Amino acid sequence: MVAIYPGSFDPVTNGHLDLISRACRVTDRLIVAVLHNEGKQALFSMEERVEMLREVLRPYPTVEVDSFSGLLVEYAAAKGATAIMRGIRAVSDYEYELQMALMNRRLRPEIETLFLMSGEAYSFVSSRLVKEVISLGGNIEGLVPGPVEERLKRRLQGQKL
């Protein structure tokens, strides 16, 4: 099974890595796909996010990192994927993800959406929250991979979002 794990990954967190690690156990190939979203102001460029993901995902031989824009299901179909992996942290995530999954099913019924529950240790972690905490001088150790923490410190520490 080929699956897509899409997201903005601005930046990648240990919660993302937990889901990727677990998704690798149920897929033959996992494509971690960075969404180019014109509507969001990203902290890191598309190239930087892809670079960070490639660096931290090196130990996963069945994972490929890519980027895309446009409809996720069209990208998934072009990549030969039969599943889209999504993480759920809370009920509020589920409500949004359910809407997206149903629309994707309407557009491409042959592509399934599979939900993975966040690991308990990461159920509160989001890229937005990590950026906010570090910009205010807080400690994010253990919430993001080491190389990502270093990039965040260089980019944000002491600045306001």
Residue, then its C-alpha position, 0 to 999 in steps of 0.5 A: m500500500v502506498a499512502i500519503y501523509p500530507g501537511s504543512f509541517d511548519p515545522v515538523t514536530n515529534g508528533h508528526l514523527d510518531l505518526i510517520s513511524r506508526a504509518c510505516r508499520v501499515t504501509d509499503r511506501l509512505i509519501v510525506a507531502v508538504l502542502h504549498n498553501e497560498g493562504k497560510q503565511a509559513l515560517f519556513s519556505m517550502e524548500e526548508r520544510v522539505e529539507m528538514l523532513r528529509e533530514v529527520l526522516r533519513p532513518y525511514p527507508t520506505v518514506e519519501v518526502d515531496s511537495f504539492s499544491g492543488l487537490l490532495v486526492e489528485y496528487a495522491a492519484a498521480k502518485g499511485a496512492t490508495a490511502i491518505m493518512r491523517g492524525i487526530r489529536a482531539v475531537s475538534d481535529y476529527e470534525y475537520e478531518l471528517q469533512m475533508a475525508l468525505m469530500n476526498r471520498r466524493l472526488r476519488p472514492e478509490i482513495e481511502t482516508l485512514f485516521l491515526m490517533s496521536g500518541e498520548a505524549y504528543s496529543f497537545v503538540s502543534s506546529r503553531l504552539v511550538k512556534e509560539v512557545i519558542s518565540l516567547g523563550g520557552n523550552i520546546e525540548g522533546l517536542v521537535p527533532g533536535p535539528v528542527e529545534e536549532r532552526l527554530k531557535r535561530r529563526l524565532q527566539g526572542q521574536k514575537l510571532 
